[in-house]
Amino acid sequence: MALGRLQAKMGNLEESIRYLQEAAKQSPLSPEVHYQLALSLQRAGRKAEAAKEFAEVDRLNRERRSAAWHGHGQSETLRANA
């Protein structure tokens, strides 16, 4: 992901996108990777692809919040039953 962000900062958006797409394949559950990819796609004028990546960021963040909430509730139940 670092190379993708660096390429984006240098204005090499297509290279940035290539690196970040590979990072997304390697870490498909990382909202940060998808967010960086969405930003590069948006800057490159690839709005539809960027929108899909932003939607993926939202989905992953919702899943994380849900998992954290459910995990918290389970630990509270375990402590209460101890």
mmCIF file of the N, C-alpha and C atoms, coordinates in Angstrom:
data_MODEL
# 
_entry.id   MODEL 
# 
loop_
_atom_site.group_PDB 
_atom_site.id 
_atom_site.type_symbol 
_atom_site.label_atom_id 
_atom_site.label_alt_id 
_atom_site.label_comp_id 
_atom_site.label_asym_id 
_atom_site.label_entity_id 
_atom_site.label_seq_id 
_atom_site.pdbx_PDB_ins_code 
_atom_site.Cartn_x 
_atom_site.Cartn_y 
_atom_site.Cartn_z 
_atom_site.occupancy 
_atom_site.B_iso_or_equiv 
_atom_site.pdbx_formal_charge 
_atom_site.auth_seq_id 
_atom_site.auth_comp_id 
_atom_site.auth_asym_id 
_atom_site.auth_atom_id 
_atom_site.pdbx_PDB_model_num 
ATOM 1   N N  . MET A 1 1  ? 0.819   -1.183  0.000   1.00 0.00 ? 1  MET A N  1 
ATOM 2   C CA . MET A 1 1  ? 0.000   0.000   0.000   1.00 0.00 ? 1  MET A CA 1 
ATOM 3   C C  . MET A 1 1  ? 0.864   1.248   0.000   1.00 0.00 ? 1  MET A C  1 
ATOM 4   N N  . ALA A 1 2  ? 2.018   1.184   0.650   1.00 0.00 ? 2  ALA A N  1 
ATOM 5   C CA . ALA A 1 2  ? 2.879   2.363   0.738   1.00 0.00 ? 2  ALA A CA 1 
ATOM 6   C C  . ALA A 1 2  ? 3.314   2.847   -0.648  1.00 0.00 ? 2  ALA A C  1 
ATOM 7   N N  . LEU A 1 3  ? 3.640   1.911   -1.542  1.00 0.00 ? 3  LEU A N  1 
ATOM 8   C CA . LEU A 1 3  ? 4.050   2.308   -2.888  1.00 0.00 ? 3  LEU A CA 1 
ATOM 9   C C  . LEU A 1 3  ? 2.899   2.976   -3.644  1.00 0.00 ? 3  LEU A C  1 
ATOM 10  N N  . GLY A 1 4  ? 1.688   2.490   -3.436  1.00 0.00 ? 4  GLY A N  1 
ATOM 11  C CA . GLY A 1 4  ? 0.527   3.094   -4.077  1.00 0.00 ? 4  GLY A CA 1 
ATOM 12  C C  . GLY A 1 4  ? 0.290   4.513   -3.598  1.00 0.00 ? 4  GLY A C  1 
ATOM 13  N N  . ARG A 1 5  ? 0.431   4.726   -2.302  1.00 0.00 ? 5  ARG A N  1 
ATOM 14  C CA . ARG A 1 5  ? 0.256   6.078   -1.749  1.00 0.00 ? 5  ARG A CA 1 
ATOM 15  C C  . ARG A 1 5  ? 1.355   7.001   -2.244  1.00 0.00 ? 5  ARG A C  1 
ATOM 16  N N  . LEU A 1 6  ? 2.583   6.498   -2.299  1.00 0.00 ? 6  LEU A N  1 
ATOM 17  C CA . LEU A 1 6  ? 3.703   7.301   -2.787  1.00 0.00 ? 6  LEU A CA 1 
ATOM 18  C C  . LEU A 1 6  ? 3.484   7.703   -4.245  1.00 0.00 ? 6  LEU A C  1 
ATOM 19  N N  . GLN A 1 7  ? 3.071   6.751   -5.068  1.00 0.00 ? 7  GLN A N  1 
ATOM 20  C CA . GLN A 1 7  ? 2.822   7.049   -6.479  1.00 0.00 ? 7  GLN A CA 1 
ATOM 21  C C  . GLN A 1 7  ? 1.715   8.098   -6.619  1.00 0.00 ? 7  GLN A C  1 
ATOM 22  N N  . ALA A 1 8  ? 0.686   8.008   -5.774  1.00 0.00 ? 8  ALA A N  1 
ATOM 23  C CA . ALA A 1 8  ? -0.398  8.989   -5.814  1.00 0.00 ? 8  ALA A CA 1 
ATOM 24  C C  . ALA A 1 8  ? 0.123   10.376  -5.456  1.00 0.00 ? 8  ALA A C  1 
ATOM 25  N N  . LYS A 1 9  ? 0.964   10.452  -4.426  1.00 0.00 ? 9  LYS A N  1 
ATOM 26  C CA . LYS A 1 9  ? 1.529   11.748  -4.030  1.00 0.00 ? 9  LYS A CA 1 
ATOM 27  C C  . LYS A 1 9  ? 2.372   12.358  -5.135  1.00 0.00 ? 9  LYS A C  1 
ATOM 28  N N  . MET A 1 10 ? 3.021   11.493  -5.919  1.00 0.00 ? 10 MET A N  1 
ATOM 29  C CA . MET A 1 10 ? 3.859   11.960  -7.018  1.00 0.00 ? 10 MET A CA 1 
ATOM 30  C C  . MET A 1 10 ? 3.031   12.272  -8.260  1.00 0.00 ? 10 MET A C  1 
ATOM 31  N N  . GLY A 1 11 ? 1.728   11.994  -8.215  1.00 0.00 ? 11 GLY A N  1 
ATOM 32  C CA . GLY A 1 11 ? 0.867   12.269  -9.357  1.00 0.00 ? 11 GLY A CA 1 
ATOM 33  C C  . GLY A 1 11 ? 0.801   11.154  -10.374 1.00 0.00 ? 11 GLY A C  1 
ATOM 34  N N  . ASN A 1 12 ? 1.413   10.028  -10.071 1.00 0.00 ? 12 ASN A N  1 
ATOM 35  C CA . ASN A 1 12 ? 1.400   8.863   -10.969 1.00 0.00 ? 12 ASN A CA 1 
ATOM 36  C C  . ASN A 1 12 ? 0.187   7.998   -10.624 1.00 0.00 ? 12 ASN A C  1 
ATOM 37  N N  . LEU A 1 13 ? -0.972  8.458   -11.028 1.00 0.00 ? 13 LEU A N  1 
ATOM 38  C CA . LEU A 1 13 ? -2.205  7.823   -10.581 1.00 0.00 ? 13 LEU A CA 1 
ATOM 39  C C  . LEU A 1 13 ? -2.401  6.418   -11.114 1.00 0.00 ? 13 LEU A C  1 
ATOM 40  N N  . GLU A 1 14 ? -2.059  6.168   -12.357 1.00 0.00 ? 14 GLU A N  1 
ATOM 41  C CA . GLU A 1 14 ? -2.240  4.815   -12.899 1.00 0.00 ? 14 GLU A CA 1 
ATOM 42  C C  . GLU A 1 14 ? -1.327  3.815   -12.193 1.00 0.00 ? 14 GLU A C  1 
ATOM 43  N N  . GLU A 1 15 ? -0.104  4.232   -11.886 1.00 0.00 ? 15 GLU A N  1 
ATOM 44  C CA . GLU A 1 15 ? 0.802   3.360   -11.119 1.00 0.00 ? 15 GLU A CA 1 
ATOM 45  C C  . GLU A 1 15 ? 0.254   3.157   -9.711  1.00 0.00 ? 15 GLU A C  1 
ATOM 46  N N  . SER A 1 16 ? -0.252  4.230   -9.127  1.00 0.00 ? 16 SER A N  1 
ATOM 47  C CA . SER A 1 16 ? -0.848  4.146   -7.798  1.00 0.00 ? 16 SER A CA 1 
ATOM 48  C C  . SER A 1 16 ? -1.993  3.140   -7.794  1.00 0.00 ? 16 SER A C  1 
ATOM 49  N N  . ILE A 1 17 ? -2.851  3.242   -8.779  1.00 0.00 ? 17 ILE A N  1 
ATOM 50  C CA . ILE A 1 17 ? -3.995  2.342   -8.877  1.00 0.00 ? 17 ILE A CA 1 
ATOM 51  C C  . ILE A 1 17 ? -3.532  0.902   -9.018  1.00 0.00 ? 17 ILE A C  1 
ATOM 52  N N  . ARG A 1 18 ? -2.530  0.684   -9.833  1.00 0.00 ? 18 ARG A N  1 
ATOM 53  C CA . ARG A 1 18 ? -2.011  -0.683  -10.030 1.00 0.00 ? 18 ARG A CA 1 
ATOM 54  C C  . ARG A 1 18 ? -1.505  -1.267  -8.709  1.00 0.00 ? 18 ARG A C  1 
ATOM 55  N N  . TYR A 1 19 ? -0.703  -0.502  -7.970  1.00 0.00 ? 19 TYR A N  1 
ATOM 56  C CA . TYR A 1 19 ? -0.183  -0.977  -6.686  1.00 0.00 ? 19 TYR A CA 1 
ATOM 57  C C  . TYR A 1 19 ? -1.313  -1.207  -5.677  1.00 0.00 ? 19 TYR A C  1 
ATOM 58  N N  . LEU A 1 20 ? -2.254  -0.281  -5.643  1.00 0.00 ? 20 LEU A N  1 
ATOM 59  C CA . LEU A 1 20 ? -3.328  -0.391  -4.661  1.00 0.00 ? 20 LEU A CA 1 
ATOM 60  C C  . LEU A 1 20 ? -4.307  -1.513  -4.998  1.00 0.00 ? 20 LEU A C  1 
ATOM 61  N N  . GLN A 1 21 ? -4.511  -1.784  -6.276  1.00 0.00 ? 21 GLN A N  1 
ATOM 62  C CA . GLN A 1 21 ? -5.341  -2.934  -6.655  1.00 0.00 ? 21 GLN A CA 1 
ATOM 63  C C  . GLN A 1 21 ? -4.683  -4.225  -6.195  1.00 0.00 ? 21 GLN A C  1 
ATOM 64  N N  . GLU A 1 22 ? -3.380  -4.298  -6.344  1.00 0.00 ? 22 GLU A N  1 
ATOM 65  C CA . GLU A 1 22 ? -2.654  -5.485  -5.871  1.00 0.00 ? 22 GLU A CA 1 
ATOM 66  C C  . GLU A 1 22 ? -2.741  -5.588  -4.347  1.00 0.00 ? 22 GLU A C  1 
ATOM 67  N N  . ALA A 1 23 ? -2.617  -4.460  -3.667  1.00 0.00 ? 23 ALA A N  1 
ATOM 68  C CA . ALA A 1 23 ? -2.729  -4.459  -2.203  1.00 0.00 ? 23 ALA A CA 1 
ATOM 69  C C  . ALA A 1 23 ? -4.123  -4.909  -1.777  1.00 0.00 ? 23 ALA A C  1 
ATOM 70  N N  . ALA A 1 24 ? -5.152  -4.500  -2.520  1.00 0.00 ? 24 ALA A N  1 
ATOM 71  C CA . ALA A 1 24 ? -6.523  -4.910  -2.205  1.00 0.00 ? 24 ALA A CA 1 
ATOM 72  C C  . ALA A 1 24 ? -6.707  -6.414  -2.404  1.00 0.00 ? 24 ALA A C  1 
ATOM 73  N N  . LYS A 1 25 ? -6.019  -6.983  -3.374  1.00 0.00 ? 25 LYS A N  1 
ATOM 74  C CA . LYS A 1 25 ? -6.074  -8.440  -3.563  1.00 0.00 ? 25 LYS A CA 1 
ATOM 75  C C  . LYS A 1 25 ? -5.399  -9.151  -2.397  1.00 0.00 ? 25 LYS A C  1 
ATOM 76  N N  . GLN A 1 26 ? -4.297  -8.586  -1.913  1.00 0.00 ? 26 GLN A N  1 
ATOM 77  C CA . GLN A 1 26 ? -3.549  -9.188  -0.809  1.00 0.00 ? 26 GLN A CA 1 
ATOM 78  C C  . GLN A 1 26 ? -4.256  -9.005  0.535   1.00 0.00 ? 26 GLN A C  1 
ATOM 79  N N  . SER A 1 27 ? -4.955  -7.887  0.692   1.00 0.00 ? 27 SER A N  1 
ATOM 80  C CA . SER A 1 27 ? -5.645  -7.562  1.951   1.00 0.00 ? 27 SER A CA 1 
ATOM 81  C C  . SER A 1 27 ? -7.086  -7.126  1.659   1.00 0.00 ? 27 SER A C  1 
ATOM 82  N N  . PRO A 1 28 ? -7.913  -8.046  1.215   1.00 0.00 ? 28 PRO A N  1 
ATOM 83  C CA . PRO A 1 28 ? -9.263  -7.669  0.790   1.00 0.00 ? 28 PRO A CA 1 
ATOM 84  C C  . PRO A 1 28 ? -10.160 -7.150  1.916   1.00 0.00 ? 28 PRO A C  1 
ATOM 85  N N  . LEU A 1 29 ? -9.796  -7.396  3.158   1.00 0.00 ? 29 LEU A N  1 
ATOM 86  C CA . LEU A 1 29 ? -10.621 -6.950  4.284   1.00 0.00 ? 29 LEU A CA 1 
ATOM 87  C C  . LEU A 1 29 ? -10.131 -5.650  4.905   1.00 0.00 ? 29 LEU A C  1 
ATOM 88  N N  . SER A 1 30 ? -9.173  -4.992  4.256   1.00 0.00 ? 30 SER A N  1 
ATOM 89  C CA . SER A 1 30 ? -8.618  -3.746  4.780   1.00 0.00 ? 30 SER A CA 1 
ATOM 90  C C  . SER A 1 30 ? -9.363  -2.537  4.221   1.00 0.00 ? 30 SER A C  1 
ATOM 91  N N  . PRO A 1 31 ? -10.137 -1.843  5.064   1.00 0.00 ? 31 PRO A N  1 
ATOM 92  C CA . PRO A 1 31 ? -10.817 -0.653  4.567   1.00 0.00 ? 31 PRO A CA 1 
ATOM 93  C C  . PRO A 1 31 ? -9.833  0.433   4.137   1.00 0.00 ? 31 PRO A C  1 
ATOM 94  N N  . GLU A 1 32 ? -8.693  0.518   4.787   1.00 0.00 ? 32 GLU A N  1 
ATOM 95  C CA . GLU A 1 32 ? -7.700  1.548   4.440   1.00 0.00 ? 32 GLU A CA 1 
ATOM 96  C C  . GLU A 1 32 ? -7.178  1.360   3.019   1.00 0.00 ? 32 GLU A C  1 
ATOM 97  N N  . VAL A 1 33 ? -6.909  0.132   2.624   1.00 0.00 ? 33 VAL A N  1 
ATOM 98  C CA . VAL A 1 33 ? -6.438  -0.136  1.265   1.00 0.00 ? 33 VAL A CA 1 
ATOM 99  C C  . VAL A 1 33 ? -7.506  0.269   0.251   1.00 0.00 ? 33 VAL A C  1 
ATOM 100 N N  . HIS A 1 34 ? -8.739  -0.130  0.500   1.00 0.00 ? 34 HIS A N  1 
ATOM 101 C CA . HIS A 1 34 ? -9.823  0.214   -0.426  1.00 0.00 ? 34 HIS A CA 1 
ATOM 102 C C  . HIS A 1 34 ? -10.050 1.722   -0.470  1.00 0.00 ? 34 HIS A C  1 
ATOM 103 N N  . TYR A 1 35 ? -9.878  2.386   0.666   1.00 0.00 ? 35 TYR A N  1 
ATOM 104 C CA . TYR A 1 35 ? -10.042 3.837   0.707   1.00 0.00 ? 35 TYR A CA 1 
ATOM 105 C C  . TYR A 1 35 ? -8.971  4.528   -0.143  1.00 0.00 ? 35 TYR A C  1 
ATOM 106 N N  . GLN A 1 36 ? -7.730  4.107   0.017   1.00 0.00 ? 36 GLN A N  1 
ATOM 107 C CA . GLN A 1 36 ? -6.648  4.705   -0.775  1.00 0.00 ? 36 GLN A CA 1 
ATOM 108 C C  . GLN A 1 36 ? -6.851  4.449   -2.257  1.00 0.00 ? 36 GLN A C  1 
ATOM 109 N N  . LEU A 1 37 ? -7.309  3.244   -2.598  1.00 0.00 ? 37 LEU A N  1 
ATOM 110 C CA . LEU A 1 37 ? -7.605  2.914   -3.991  1.00 0.00 ? 37 LEU A CA 1 
ATOM 111 C C  . LEU A 1 37 ? -8.731  3.802   -4.519  1.00 0.00 ? 37 LEU A C  1 
ATOM 112 N N  . ALA A 1 38 ? -9.771  3.992   -3.723  1.00 0.00 ? 38 ALA A N  1 
ATOM 113 C CA . ALA A 1 38 ? -10.887 4.847   -4.129  1.00 0.00 ? 38 ALA A CA 1 
ATOM 114 C C  . ALA A 1 38 ? -10.420 6.271   -4.390  1.00 0.00 ? 38 ALA A C  1 
ATOM 115 N N  . LEU A 1 39 ? -9.557  6.793   -3.523  1.00 0.00 ? 39 LEU A N  1 
ATOM 116 C CA . LEU A 1 39 ? -9.043  8.148   -3.708  1.00 0.00 ? 39 LEU A CA 1 
ATOM 117 C C  . LEU A 1 39 ? -8.273  8.276   -5.022  1.00 0.00 ? 39 LEU A C  1 
ATOM 118 N N  . SER A 1 40 ? -7.412  7.305   -5.302  1.00 0.00 ? 40 SER A N  1 
ATOM 119 C CA . SER A 1 40 ? -6.633  7.353   -6.550  1.00 0.00 ? 40 SER A CA 1 
ATOM 120 C C  . SER A 1 40 ? -7.537  7.231   -7.765  1.00 0.00 ? 40 SER A C  1 
ATOM 121 N N  . LEU A 1 41 ? -8.508  6.337   -7.695  1.00 0.00 ? 41 LEU A N  1 
ATOM 122 C CA . LEU A 1 41 ? -9.451  6.192   -8.808  1.00 0.00 ? 41 LEU A CA 1 
ATOM 123 C C  . LEU A 1 41 ? -10.218 7.486   -9.035  1.00 0.00 ? 41 LEU A C  1 
ATOM 124 N N  . GLN A 1 42 ? -10.651 8.113   -7.963  1.00 0.00 ? 42 GLN A N  1 
ATOM 125 C CA . GLN A 1 42 ? -11.388 9.369   -8.072  1.00 0.00 ? 42 GLN A CA 1 
ATOM 126 C C  . GLN A 1 42 ? -10.525 10.455  -8.699  1.00 0.00 ? 42 GLN A C  1 
ATOM 127 N N  . ARG A 1 43 ? -9.292  10.568  -8.235  1.00 0.00 ? 43 ARG A N  1 
ATOM 128 C CA . ARG A 1 43 ? -8.385  11.581  -8.786  1.00 0.00 ? 43 ARG A CA 1 
ATOM 129 C C  . ARG A 1 43 ? -8.091  11.327  -10.256 1.00 0.00 ? 43 ARG A C  1 
ATOM 130 N N  . ALA A 1 44 ? -8.128  10.054  -10.668 1.00 0.00 ? 44 ALA A N  1 
ATOM 131 C CA . ALA A 1 44 ? -7.870  9.699   -12.067 1.00 0.00 ? 44 ALA A CA 1 
ATOM 132 C C  . ALA A 1 44 ? -9.117  9.861   -12.940 1.00 0.00 ? 44 ALA A C  1 
ATOM 133 N N  . GLY A 1 45 ? -10.215 10.292  -12.331 1.00 0.00 ? 45 GLY A N  1 
ATOM 134 C CA . GLY A 1 45 ? -11.440 10.496  -13.092 1.00 0.00 ? 45 GLY A CA 1 
ATOM 135 C C  . GLY A 1 45 ? -12.254 9.233   -13.302 1.00 0.00 ? 45 GLY A C  1 
ATOM 136 N N  . ARG A 1 46 ? -11.906 8.175   -12.620 1.00 0.00 ? 46 ARG A N  1 
ATOM 137 C CA . ARG A 1 46 ? -12.608 6.897   -12.756 1.00 0.00 ? 46 ARG A CA 1 
ATOM 138 C C  . ARG A 1 46 ? -13.671 6.810   -11.659 1.00 0.00 ? 46 ARG A C  1 
ATOM 139 N N  . LYS A 1 47 ? -14.683 7.648   -11.811 1.00 0.00 ? 47 LYS A N  1 
ATOM 140 C CA . LYS A 1 47 ? -15.682 7.875   -10.758 1.00 0.00 ? 47 LYS A CA 1 
ATOM 141 C C  . LYS A 1 47 ? -16.482 6.621   -10.400 1.00 0.00 ? 47 LYS A C  1 
ATOM 142 N N  . ALA A 1 48 ? -16.907 5.859   -11.382 1.00 0.00 ? 48 ALA A N  1 
ATOM 143 C CA . ALA A 1 48 ? -17.721 4.670   -11.098 1.00 0.00 ? 48 ALA A CA 1 
ATOM 144 C C  . ALA A 1 48 ? -16.927 3.641   -10.301 1.00 0.00 ? 48 ALA A C  1 
ATOM 145 N N  . GLU A 1 49 ? -15.668 3.438   -10.685 1.00 0.00 ? 49 GLU A N  1 
ATOM 146 C CA . GLU A 1 49 ? -14.828 2.493   -9.949  1.00 0.00 ? 49 GLU A CA 1 
ATOM 147 C C  . GLU A 1 49 ? -14.548 3.002   -8.542  1.00 0.00 ? 49 GLU A C  1 
ATOM 148 N N  . ALA A 1 50 ? -14.340 4.314   -8.423  1.00 0.00 ? 50 ALA A N  1 
ATOM 149 C CA . ALA A 1 50 ? -14.101 4.915   -7.110  1.00 0.00 ? 50 ALA A CA 1 
ATOM 150 C C  . ALA A 1 50 ? -15.319 4.718   -6.213  1.00 0.00 ? 50 ALA A C  1 
ATOM 151 N N  . ALA A 1 51 ? -16.503 4.914   -6.768  1.00 0.00 ? 51 ALA A N  1 
ATOM 152 C CA . ALA A 1 51 ? -17.732 4.743   -5.984  1.00 0.00 ? 51 ALA A CA 1 
ATOM 153 C C  . ALA A 1 51 ? -17.853 3.321   -5.451  1.00 0.00 ? 51 ALA A C  1 
ATOM 154 N N  . LYS A 1 52 ? -17.485 2.340   -6.262  1.00 0.00 ? 52 LYS A N  1 
ATOM 155 C CA . LYS A 1 52 ? -17.532 0.941   -5.817  1.00 0.00 ? 52 LYS A CA 1 
ATOM 156 C C  . LYS A 1 52 ? -16.567 0.714   -4.661  1.00 0.00 ? 52 LYS A C  1 
ATOM 157 N N  . GLU A 1 53 ? -15.380 1.302   -4.754  1.00 0.00 ? 53 GLU A N  1 
ATOM 158 C CA . GLU A 1 53 ? -14.399 1.143   -3.680  1.00 0.00 ? 53 GLU A CA 1 
ATOM 159 C C  . GLU A 1 53 ? -14.843 1.856   -2.401  1.00 0.00 ? 53 GLU A C  1 
ATOM 160 N N  . PHE A 1 54 ? -15.427 3.053   -2.541  1.00 0.00 ? 54 PHE A N  1 
ATOM 161 C CA . PHE A 1 54 ? -15.948 3.750   -1.360  1.00 0.00 ? 54 PHE A CA 1 
ATOM 162 C C  . PHE A 1 54 ? -17.065 2.934   -0.707  1.00 0.00 ? 54 PHE A C  1 
ATOM 163 N N  . ALA A 1 55 ? -17.900 2.299   -1.524  1.00 0.00 ? 55 ALA A N  1 
ATOM 164 C CA . ALA A 1 55 ? -18.961 1.436   -0.988  1.00 0.00 ? 55 ALA A CA 1 
ATOM 165 C C  . ALA A 1 55 ? -18.359 0.249   -0.240  1.00 0.00 ? 55 ALA A C  1 
ATOM 166 N N  . GLU A 1 56 ? -17.266 -0.289  -0.758  1.00 0.00 ? 56 GLU A N  1 
ATOM 167 C CA . GLU A 1 56 ? -16.590 -1.407  -0.090  1.00 0.00 ? 56 GLU A CA 1 
ATOM 168 C C  . GLU A 1 56 ? -16.007 -0.954  1.253   1.00 0.00 ? 56 GLU A C  1 
ATOM 169 N N  . VAL A 1 57 ? -15.464 0.243   1.296   1.00 0.00 ? 57 VAL A N  1 
ATOM 170 C CA . VAL A 1 57 ? -14.953 0.795   2.556   1.00 0.00 ? 57 VAL A CA 1 
ATOM 171 C C  . VAL A 1 57 ? -16.086 0.862   3.575   1.00 0.00 ? 57 VAL A C  1 
ATOM 172 N N  . ASP A 1 58 ? -17.231 1.392   3.165   1.00 0.00 ? 58 ASP A N  1 
ATOM 173 C CA . ASP A 1 58 ? -18.379 1.482   4.066   1.00 0.00 ? 58 ASP A CA 1 
ATOM 174 C C  . ASP A 1 58 ? -18.807 0.109   4.560   1.00 0.00 ? 58 ASP A C  1 
ATOM 175 N N  . ARG A 1 59 ? -18.871 -0.856  3.651   1.00 0.00 ? 59 ARG A N  1 
ATOM 176 C CA . ARG A 1 59 ? -19.282 -2.217  4.025   1.00 0.00 ? 59 ARG A CA 1 
ATOM 177 C C  . ARG A 1 59 ? -18.317 -2.822  5.034   1.00 0.00 ? 59 ARG A C  1 
ATOM 178 N N  . LEU A 1 60 ? -17.024 -2.703  4.760   1.00 0.00 ? 60 LEU A N  1 
ATOM 179 C CA . LEU A 1 60 ? -16.021 -3.267  5.666   1.00 0.00 ? 60 LEU A CA 1 
ATOM 180 C C  . LEU A 1 60 ? -16.060 -2.592  7.029   1.00 0.00 ? 60 LEU A C  1 
ATOM 181 N N  . ASN A 1 61 ? -16.239 -1.282  7.049   1.00 0.00 ? 61 ASN A N  1 
ATOM 182 C CA . ASN A 1 61 ? -16.320 -0.574  8.324   1.00 0.00 ? 61 ASN A CA 1 
ATOM 183 C C  . ASN A 1 61 ? -17.556 -0.988  9.121   1.00 0.00 ? 61 ASN A C  1 
ATOM 184 N N  . ARG A 1 62 ? -18.685 -1.177  8.430   1.00 0.00 ? 62 ARG A N  1 
ATOM 185 C CA . ARG A 1 62 ? -19.897 -1.642  9.122   1.00 0.00 ? 62 ARG A CA 1 
ATOM 186 C C  . ARG A 1 62 ? -19.680 -3.026  9.713   1.00 0.00 ? 62 ARG A C  1 
ATOM 187 N N  . GLU A 1 63 ? -19.025 -3.904  8.950   1.00 0.00 ? 63 GLU A N  1 
ATOM 188 C CA . GLU A 1 63 ? -18.750 -5.253  9.454   1.00 0.00 ? 63 GLU A CA 1 
ATOM 189 C C  . GLU A 1 63 ? -17.849 -5.204  10.676  1.00 0.00 ? 63 GLU A C  1 
ATOM 190 N N  . ARG A 1 64 ? -16.842 -4.359  10.650  1.00 0.00 ? 64 ARG A N  1 
ATOM 191 C CA . ARG A 1 64 ? -15.937 -4.239  11.796  1.00 0.00 ? 64 ARG A CA 1 
ATOM 192 C C  . ARG A 1 64 ? -16.671 -3.730  13.029  1.00 0.00 ? 64 ARG A C  1 
ATOM 193 N N  . ARG A 1 65 ? -17.515 -2.698  12.827  1.00 0.00 ? 65 ARG A N  1 
ATOM 194 C CA . ARG A 1 65 ? -18.270 -2.161  13.968  1.00 0.00 ? 65 ARG A CA 1 
ATOM 195 C C  . ARG A 1 65 ? -19.209 -3.217  14.527  1.00 0.00 ? 65 ARG A C  1 
ATOM 196 N N  . SER A 1 66 ? -19.850 -3.963  13.644  1.00 0.00 ? 66 SER A N  1 
ATOM 197 C CA . SER A 1 66 ? -20.772 -5.002  14.079  1.00 0.00 ? 66 SER A CA 1 
ATOM 198 C C  . SER A 1 66 ? -20.026 -6.097  14.843  1.00 0.00 ? 66 SER A C  1 
ATOM 199 N N  . ALA A 1 67 ? -18.891 -6.516  14.319  1.00 0.00 ? 67 ALA A N  1 
ATOM 200 C CA . ALA A 1 67 ? -18.103 -7.555  14.982  1.00 0.00 ? 67 ALA A CA 1 
ATOM 201 C C  . ALA A 1 67 ? -17.599 -7.066  16.335  1.00 0.00 ? 67 ALA A C  1 
ATOM 202 N N  . ALA A 1 68 ? -17.172 -5.819  16.410  1.00 0.00 ? 68 ALA A N  1 
ATOM 203 C CA . ALA A 1 68 ? -16.686 -5.263  17.672  1.00 0.00 ? 68 ALA A CA 1 
ATOM 204 C C  . ALA A 1 68 ? -17.823 -5.180  18.675  1.00 0.00 ? 68 ALA A C  1 
ATOM 205 N N  . TRP A 1 69 ? -19.002 -4.764  18.218  1.00 0.00 ? 69 TRP A N  1 
ATOM 206 C CA . TRP A 1 69 ? -20.144 -4.650  19.113  1.00 0.00 ? 69 TRP A CA 1 
ATOM 207 C C  . TRP A 1 69 ? -20.547 -6.016  19.637  1.00 0.00 ? 69 TRP A C  1 
ATOM 208 N N  . HIS A 1 70 ? -20.624 -6.993  18.742  1.00 0.00 ? 70 HIS A N  1 
ATOM 209 C CA . HIS A 1 70 ? -21.008 -8.339  19.160  1.00 0.00 ? 70 HIS A CA 1 
ATOM 210 C C  . HIS A 1 70 ? -19.947 -8.946  20.061  1.00 0.00 ? 70 HIS A C  1 
ATOM 211 N N  . GLY A 1 71 ? -18.695 -8.714  19.757  1.00 0.00 ? 71 GLY A N  1 
ATOM 212 C CA . GLY A 1 71 ? -17.613 -9.222  20.602  1.00 0.00 ? 71 GLY A CA 1 
ATOM 213 C C  . GLY A 1 71 ? -17.668 -8.612  21.989  1.00 0.00 ? 71 GLY A C  1 
ATOM 214 N N  . HIS A 1 72 ? -17.991 -7.324  22.072  1.00 0.00 ? 72 HIS A N  1 
ATOM 215 C CA . HIS A 1 72 ? -18.091 -6.649  23.368  1.00 0.00 ? 72 HIS A CA 1 
ATOM 216 C C  . HIS A 1 72 ? -19.231 -7.250  24.178  1.00 0.00 ? 72 HIS A C  1 
ATOM 217 N N  . GLY A 1 73 ? -20.335 -7.457  23.532  1.00 0.00 ? 73 GLY A N  1 
ATOM 218 C CA . GLY A 1 73 ? -21.480 -8.031  24.228  1.00 0.00 ? 73 GLY A CA 1 
ATOM 219 C C  . GLY A 1 73 ? -21.193 -9.424  24.748  1.00 0.00 ? 73 GLY A C  1 
ATOM 220 N N  . GLN A 1 74 ? -20.454 -10.217 23.981  1.00 0.00 ? 74 GLN A N  1 
ATOM 221 C CA . GLN A 1 74 ? -20.123 -11.571 24.414  1.00 0.00 ? 74 GLN A CA 1 
ATOM 222 C C  . GLN A 1 74 ? -19.196 -11.551 25.618  1.00 0.00 ? 74 GLN A C  1 
ATOM 223 N N  . SER A 1 75 ? -18.216 -10.671 25.622  1.00 0.00 ? 75 SER A N  1 
ATOM 224 C CA . SER A 1 75 ? -17.298 -10.636 26.755  1.00 0.00 ? 75 SER A CA 1 
ATOM 225 C C  . SER A 1 75 ? -18.022 -10.159 28.010  1.00 0.00 ? 75 SER A C  1 
ATOM 226 N N  . GLU A 1 76 ? -18.978 -9.237  27.850  1.00 0.00 ? 76 GLU A N  1 
ATOM 227 C CA . GLU A 1 76 ? -19.758 -8.785  29.005  1.00 0.00 ? 76 GLU A CA 1 
ATOM 228 C C  . GLU A 1 76 ? -20.589 -9.934  29.567  1.00 0.00 ? 76 GLU A C  1 
ATOM 229 N N  . THR A 1 77 ? -21.179 -10.742 28.671  1.00 0.00 ? 77 THR A N  1 
ATOM 230 C CA . THR A 1 77 ? -21.966 -11.878 29.108  1.00 0.00 ? 77 THR A CA 1 
ATOM 231 C C  . THR A 1 77 ? -21.096 -12.889 29.821  1.00 0.00 ? 77 THR A C  1 
ATOM 232 N N  . LEU A 1 78 ? -19.908 -13.143 29.288  1.00 0.00 ? 78 LEU A N  1 
ATOM 233 C CA . LEU A 1 78 ? -19.000 -14.103 29.917  1.00 0.00 ? 78 LEU A CA 1 
ATOM 234 C C  . LEU A 1 78 ? -18.607 -13.639 31.307  1.00 0.00 ? 78 LEU A C  1 
ATOM 235 N N  . ARG A 1 79 ? -18.310 -12.349 31.465  1.00 0.00 ? 79 ARG A N  1 
ATOM 236 C CA . ARG A 1 79 ? -17.932 -11.819 32.781  1.00 0.00 ? 79 ARG A CA 1 
ATOM 237 C C  . ARG A 1 79 ? -19.093 -11.905 33.759  1.00 0.00 ? 79 ARG A C  1 
ATOM 238 N N  . ALA A 1 80 ? -20.287 -11.638 33.265  1.00 0.00 ? 80 ALA A N  1 
ATOM 239 C CA . ALA A 1 80 ? -21.464 -11.671 34.131  1.00 0.00 ? 80 ALA A CA 1 
ATOM 240 C C  . ALA A 1 80 ? -21.756 -13.087 34.630  1.00 0.00 ? 80 ALA A C  1 
ATOM 241 N N  . ASN A 1 81 ? -21.431 -14.061 33.789  1.00 0.00 ? 81 ASN A N  1 
ATOM 242 C CA . ASN A 1 81 ? -21.695 -15.468 34.162  1.00 0.00 ? 81 ASN A CA 1 
ATOM 243 C C  . ASN A 1 81 ? -20.546 -16.110 34.932  1.00 0.00 ? 81 ASN A C  1 
ATOM 244 N N  . ALA A 1 82 ? -19.463 -15.397 35.109  1.00 0.00 ? 82 ALA A N  1 
ATOM 245 C CA . ALA A 1 82 ? -18.275 -15.965 35.786  1.00 0.00 ? 82 ALA A CA 1 
ATOM 246 C C  . ALA A 1 82 ? -18.473 -16.034 37.287  1.00 0.00 ? 82 ALA A C  1 
# 
